[in-house]
Amino acid sequence: MFLTGAKGTGRPMSVTGPSGPDTLSSVNERGVFPGKRGGFWRTTLLCSAWLAACSSPADQAENQRTAGADLDADSARFRAAYLTSLTFVGFRSPPSLAHIRFENRTDGDRLTLSYEGWVAGRDEWTPVLAVQDTLPVPRAAWRVVPVGPARIRVGDGAQIESLTLPLDSALMRLEALDAISAWSSTTGQRETLRSAELSVGGFSEPGLLLQQRRARILDAPRPDTVSQAFVLTDTIGNGLIILHRRALPDVPASVWAWLDGERIEWSDALVLPLSPAEGTPGRWSLEVADRNITLEIEGSEPTRDAASASGSAYRMYPVRATLSFGDQRRTMAGIRIEDVGP
């Protein structure tokens, strides 16, 4: 089974062609994960303990307070933009890639919604969600609103638990599963990393789901900083996440990795841009002080560039990476998201 869509139309994908146990979504034959469970799955209990240590009940309550009551108050009194994004990377080779964005913008007593979602194809990003709407401002203007074709289930702290989108002849479902970690964004909203499953029709692929949030007062000067995130996986359940709040070579990035059942974390890693090869959108190396580890990342097509009415902009594309530590080398793949805004 392959997912296809009319290029440049903005219409959701349709499901056509042969089906089989080894194929799932998308134009580039990204498929179901056949059931292997590697390092990521073996660390579920360890990660749960880590989550409890890193996000205590008091911390969780504070995250929910910040992401709730503070943003609820006087939503209609100022112009603001709120962004929630979901980034999924599967455990297959090549992995399924999906990026969904929900932007809410307040202006007086009106709430403008701009929701869009994309799945990576071989030659382009294929749209699966495109909604523009205007509503009266609700009490919690930052919350994702289930409008248009999207069916959304939320949990504690208004975290998205599942998203279902109708395609032409099947349903696409993205479901968040076990919590791995949680933290506060630069603007105080709760962000999470979870195991997840992406399915279309009767086929599914497990992977990692990064849920990010941020907010901005539109009448205040817009920060000129660019953030970037890398989400990488392999075919045996290992994963590596890089969050770089300010994408500058001398600003440290946070890194989490799960390799062969062990969790590794660094908060002092440097992401250094390198000269890209001709025809590629970018190349980077990761350096960690006093660690015998190297990571080289290279971007590839297709590239997706977009901007919103609130002034936010983003760019995304698939990436490949080679991780070396000791006498071992690992090949990983995933996605890079570069953000300015909201």
Beta strands, then each sheet from edge to edge (+ up, - down):
strand 1: 2-4
strand 2: 14-16
strand 3: 80-90
strand 4: 97-107
strand 5: 110-120
strand 6: 125-136
strand 7: 151-154
strand 8: 160-166
strand 9: 171-184
strand 10: 190-200
strand 11: 203-217
strand 12: 227-233
strand 13: 239-244
strand 14: 253-259
strand 15: 262-274
strand 16: 283-287
strand 17: 293-299
strand 18: 304-307
strand 19: 313-325
strand 20: 328-340
sheet 1: 1+ 2-
sheet 2: 6+ 5- 4+ 3- 11+ 10- 9+ 8- 7+
sheet 3: 18+ 19- 17+ 16- 15+ 14- 13+ 12- 20+
end
